[in-house]
Amino acid sequence: MTAPRNDEPTPEIAQFIHDVRLRKIVGSHNLTSKTLTLLKNFTSKSVWSNAEQLMSQIRSQGRFLVAALPQDIVIANTVRRFLKIVREEYDSAQLRVHYDDAQTSLSLHKLVTQTSEQKRWDYSQPQEGLKDAVLEHLGEIESELETCSDNLSSQATEHIHSAELIMTIGHSRTVEKFLKKAAEKRTIEVIVAECAPACKGHQLAVNLGKAKIQTTVISDSAIFAMMSRVNKVIIGTHSVLANGGLRAICGAYSLALAAKHYSVPVIVLAPTYKLTPVHLSNYDQDDFNILGNTEAVIPYNSPAARFAKAYNPVFDYVPPELVTLFITNTGGNAPSYVYRLLSELYHPDDNEM
């Protein structure tokens, strides 16, 4: 496979973009897994001689993905994590060259100097075994991704206790698996807000009912009225922003506000691939959100449609002060700790694609 031109995507990536736009590939987990597979194949087949060339080619292909699929933020997250892997493998190889085995136990002073030396590594120098090391690391990430959902749901009994009333909104596969896991050892009751106009909460209620979990569906307007009886709010999210805020399904903000009023803890289930080093600012609200079909809100043949301007937003922004706890596949963390998780996943130089 020859090196791709910087002004065009590879055929595999072009096909991936096509499939995502046609909704042949849906779900954050599927998008992450497919993106990781594409990057792994690209690394093994493309022509490059050093880490700088590889990162340049991956960054170039990543720009096409981000430009074509700006709303699927997990794709950009996967590209950023791949770039961090390349840096880590190159840095670790350089450290093995610069430090012999007798110096593996570094003092605090050496750790500080080691950090400053890593910043000066010349990624344009060839490194023997870099491709194999990167591919091996990618295999570990794939294994982590396969067990991500199980690791997250295994924490259910630590956060849900018997005879608790749980409220959620819409339909999240992560939340569904989490609640089903808790119900194996706990007797719980679930209230599901239907999340109009799509009303995907009905599907979640049906699935929970099949698992013998007592479930009640309510309209979105009844969230505040029912909140005083609720013990915990557990929701999923589309992505977690750099400040600990959420880009969640529309209706999550009103749900979190009602929970804040009654001092009900809000627990957010977010696998690590949904953490993104992106901030929300006032001028990019239009890019942050997308609008659904307004027909679901006001039918086109309705007399009111002639005089009304209606919107059907897909996402809500939930500020970090309304979130009590994040549960990832690696454990629970407060919103204020998100910055630390991001520093472990991504390199600061890759925040801007």
C-alpha positions in Angstrom: 0.0 0.0 0.0 1.5 3.3 -1.1 1.5 6.4 1.1 -1.9 8.2 0.8 -2.0 11.8 -0.5 -2.7 14.4 2.1 -5.5 15.8 0.1 -7.7 12.7 -0.1 -8.9 9.9 2.2 -8.0 6.3 1.7 -10.8 4.2 0.0 -11.4 2.4 3.3 -11.9 5.6 5.2 -14.1 7.0 2.4 -16.3 3.9 2.6 -16.5 4.1 6.4 -17.7 7.7 6.1 -20.3 6.6 3.5 -21.6 3.8 5.8 -21.9 6.0 8.8 -23.8 8.7 6.9 -26.2 6.0 5.6 -26.6 4.7 9.3 -25.1 1.4 8.4 -22.8 1.8 11.4 -24.5 3.2 14.5 -23.7 3.3 18.2 -20.6 4.8 19.9 -19.1 1.4 20.6 -19.4 0.3 17.0 -18.0 3.5 15.7 -15.0 3.4 18.0 -14.3 -0.3 17.2 -14.5 0.3 13.5 -12.3 3.4 13.6 -9.7 1.5 15.6 -9.7 -1.3 13.1 -9.3 1.2 10.2 -6.3 2.8 12.0 -4.7 -0.5 12.8 -5.0 -1.6 9.1 -3.7 1.8 8.0 -0.7 1.4 10.2 0.2 -2.0 9.0 -0.3 -1.4 5.3 0.8 2.2 4.7 4.4 3.3 4.0 6.2 5.2 6.7 9.7 5.2 8.2 9.4 7.1 11.5 6.8 8.2 14.1 6.5 11.7 12.7 5.4 10.4 9.2 2.9 8.0 10.8 1.4 10.7 13.0 1.2 13.1 10.0 -0.6 10.5 7.9 -3.0 9.5 10.7 -3.7 13.2 11.5 -4.4 13.9 7.8 -6.9 11.0 7.6 -8.3 12.0 11.0 -9.1 15.5 9.6 -11.2 13.9 6.9 -13.1 11.9 9.5 -13.7 14.9 11.7 -14.8 17.1 8.9 -17.2 14.5 7.4 -18.6 13.3 10.7 -18.3 16.2 13.2 -21.2 14.9 15.4 -19.6 11.5 16.0 -17.1 12.7 18.4 -15.9 9.2 19.5 -14.2 8.9 16.1 -12.0 12.0 16.8 -11.3 10.6 20.2 -10.1 7.3 18.8 -7.7 9.2 16.4 -6.4 11.2 19.3 -5.8 8.2 21.4 -4.0 6.5 18.5 -1.6 9.5 18.2 -1.0 9.3 22.0 -0.1 5.6 21.6 2.4 6.3 18.8 4.1 8.9 21.1 4.1 6.6 24.1 5.7 3.7 22.2 8.4 6.0 20.7 9.1 7.6 24.0 9.4 4.3 25.8 11.7 3.0 23.2 13.9 6.1 23.5 14.0 5.7 27.3 15.2 2.2 27.0 18.0 3.5 24.9 18.9 6.3 27.3 18.5 4.4 30.5 20.1 1.0 31.3 18.5 -1.6 33.4 20.2 -0.4 36.6 18.4 2.9 36.3 14.8 1.5 36.0 14.0 2.8 39.5 14.0 6.5 38.9 14.1 9.1 41.6 11.7 12.0 41.7 14.4 14.2 40.2 14.9 11.8 37.3 11.2 11.6 36.7 11.1 15.4 36.4 14.0 15.4 34.0 12.6 12.5 32.1 9.4 14.4 31.4 11.4 17.3 30.0 13.5 15.0 27.9 10.4 13.4 26.4 9.3 16.7 25.1 12.5 17.0 23.1 12.3 13.6 21.4 12.8 13.9 17.7 10.0 11.9 16.2 11.5 12.1 12.7 14.3 9.6 13.7 13.5 6.0 12.7 12.9 3.6 15.6 13.4 -0.1 15.2 10.3 -2.2 16.2 8.0 0.8 16.4 5.4 -0.7 14.1 5.2 -3.9 16.0 5.0 -2.1 19.3 2.2 0.2 18.0 0.2 -2.7 16.6 0.6 -4.6 19.9 -0.7 -1.6 21.9 -3.6 -1.3 19.5 -4.5 -4.9 20.2 -4.6 -4.2 23.9 -6.9 -1.3 23.2 -9.2 -3.6 21.2 -9.3 -6.0 24.1 -10.1 -3.2 26.5 -12.9 -2.1 24.2 -14.4 -5.6 24.0 -14.6 -5.8 27.8 -15.5 -2.1 28.3 -19.3 -2.7 28.7 -18.8 -5.6 31.1 -16.4 -3.8 33.3 -18.7 -0.8 33.6 -21.9 -2.9 34.3 -20.0 -5.0 36.9 -19.9 -1.9 39.2 -23.7 -1.7 39.3 -24.1 -3.4 42.7 -21.7 -0.9 44.2 -23.9 2.1 43.3 -27.4 0.6 43.4 -28.9 -0.8 46.6 -32.0 -2.8 47.3 -35.5 -1.1 47.2 -34.2 1.9 45.4 -36.2 3.9 42.9 -34.1 4.7 39.8 -35.0 7.3 37.2 -33.5 7.5 33.7 -34.4 9.0 30.3 -34.6 7.6 26.8 -32.9 4.4 25.8 -29.2 3.8 26.4 -27.8 0.3 25.9 -25.2 1.1 28.6 -27.8 2.1 31.2 -30.0 -0.9 30.2 -27.1 -3.4 30.8 -26.2 -1.6 34.1 -29.7 -1.8 35.5 -30.1 -5.4 34.4 -26.8 -6.3 36.2 -28.0 -4.6 39.4 -31.3 -6.3 39.2 -29.5 -9.7 39.4 -28.7 -9.1 43.1 -31.0 -6.1 44.0 -34.7 -5.5 44.0 -35.1 -2.2 42.2 -37.8 -0.1 40.5 -37.1 2.0 37.5 -38.9 5.1 36.2 -38.2 5.9 32.5 -38.9 9.3 31.0 -40.1 8.6 27.5 -37.9 11.3 25.9 -40.4 12.8 23.4 -40.7 13.1 20.4 -38.8 10.0 19.6 -40.1 8.3 22.8 -37.2 5.8 22.9 -37.8 5.4 26.6 -40.6 3.0 25.7 -38.1 0.5 24.2 -36.0 0.6 27.4 -39.1 0.0 29.5 -40.0 -3.0 27.4 -36.5 -4.4 27.6 -36.4 -3.9 31.4 -39.8 -5.5 31.8 -38.6 -8.6 30.0 -35.8 -8.8 32.6 -38.5 -8.8 35.4 -37.6 -5.3 36.5 -40.6 -3.2 37.7 -40.7 -0.3 35.3 -42.9 2.7 34.9 -42.9 5.0 31.8 -43.7 8.7 32.4 -44.0 11.7 30.1 -41.2 14.2 30.2 -43.5 16.8 31.8 -43.9 14.5 34.9 -40.1 14.4 35.7 -40.2 17.1 38.3 -43.4 15.7 39.9 -41.9 12.3 40.3 -38.4 13.3 41.3 -39.2 13.7 45.0 -39.6 9.9 45.3 -36.5 9.0 43.4 -33.3 7.8 45.0 -30.9 8.1 42.1 -30.8 9.3 38.5 -28.7 7.2 36.1 -28.3 8.3 32.5 -26.0 7.7 29.6 -24.4 10.3 27.5 -23.2 11.0 24.0 -19.9 12.4 25.2 -18.2 14.0 28.2 -16.6 17.3 27.6 -13.2 18.5 29.0 -14.8 20.5 31.8 -16.9 17.5 33.0 -20.1 18.7 31.2 -22.2 16.4 29.1 -23.5 16.3 25.6 -26.5 14.2 26.4 -29.9 13.4 24.9 -32.3 16.2 24.8 -34.2 16.3 28.1 -31.2 15.3 30.2 -30.7 18.9 31.3 -34.2 19.3 32.7 -33.8 15.9 34.4 -30.6 17.0 36.0 -32.1 20.3 37.1 -35.0 18.5 38.8 -32.5 16.1 40.5 -30.5 19.1 41.7 -33.6 20.7 43.2 -34.4 17.6 45.3 -30.7 16.8 46.0 -30.9 13.5 44.1 -27.5 12.2 42.9 -27.0 12.1 39.2 -24.8 9.2 38.0 -23.5 9.2 34.4 -22.4 6.1 32.7 -19.6 7.0 30.3 -17.0 4.6 28.9 -13.5 6.1 28.5 -13.8 6.4 24.7 -16.6 9.0 25.2 -14.3 11.4 27.1 -13.2 14.2 24.8 -10.8 17.1 25.2 -13.3 19.5 23.7 -14.8 22.6 25.4 -18.2 24.1 24.7 -18.2 27.9 24.1 -21.0 30.3 23.4 -20.1 30.7 19.7 -20.1 27.1 18.7 -23.6 26.2 20.0 -24.7 25.5 16.4 -21.9 23.0 15.9 -22.6 21.4 19.3 -26.2 20.5 18.5 -28.1 19.1 15.6 -31.8 19.4 14.8 -34.1 16.5 14.2 -37.2 16.3 12.0 -39.7 18.9 13.2 -42.6 16.9 11.9 -42.4 14.9 15.2 -43.0 18.1 17.1 -45.6 19.9 15.0 -47.2 18.0 12.0 -46.7 19.9 8.7 -50.5 19.8 8.0 -51.3 21.4 11.4 -52.8 24.9 11.3 -50.3 26.0 13.9 -47.4 25.0 11.6 -48.2 27.9 9.3 -47.4 30.5 12.0 -44.9 28.7 14.3 -41.2 28.3 14.2 -40.3 25.0 15.8 -37.1 23.2 16.6 -36.3 19.6 17.5 -32.8 19.6 19.1 -31.1 16.2 19.5 -28.7 17.1 22.4 -28.6 19.0 25.6 -25.6 20.4 27.4 -25.5 19.4 31.1 -23.0 21.5 33.1 -20.6 19.6 35.4 -22.2 21.1 38.6 -25.3 19.0 37.9 -23.4 15.7 37.8 -22.6 13.8 40.9 -20.5 11.0 39.6 -19.1 9.5 36.4 -18.8 5.8 36.1 -16.3 4.6 33.5 -15.0 1.1 32.7 -12.1 1.9 35.0 -14.1 3.1 38.0 -16.0 6.1 39.4 -14.8 9.6 39.3 -16.1 13.1 40.1 -16.6 15.6 37.3 -13.6 17.6 38.6 -11.3 14.6 37.9 -12.1 14.4 34.2 -9.1 16.5 33.3 -6.8 13.9 34.8 -8.5 11.1 32.8 -8.1 13.2 29.6 -4.4 13.7 30.3 -3.9 9.9 30.4 -5.9 9.3 27.2 -4.7 12.1 24.9 -1.7 14.2 24.3 -2.3 18.0 24.5 -0.7 18.6 21.0 -3.5 16.4 19.5 -6.5 18.2 21.0 -6.7 20.3 17.8 -6.9 17.9 14.8 
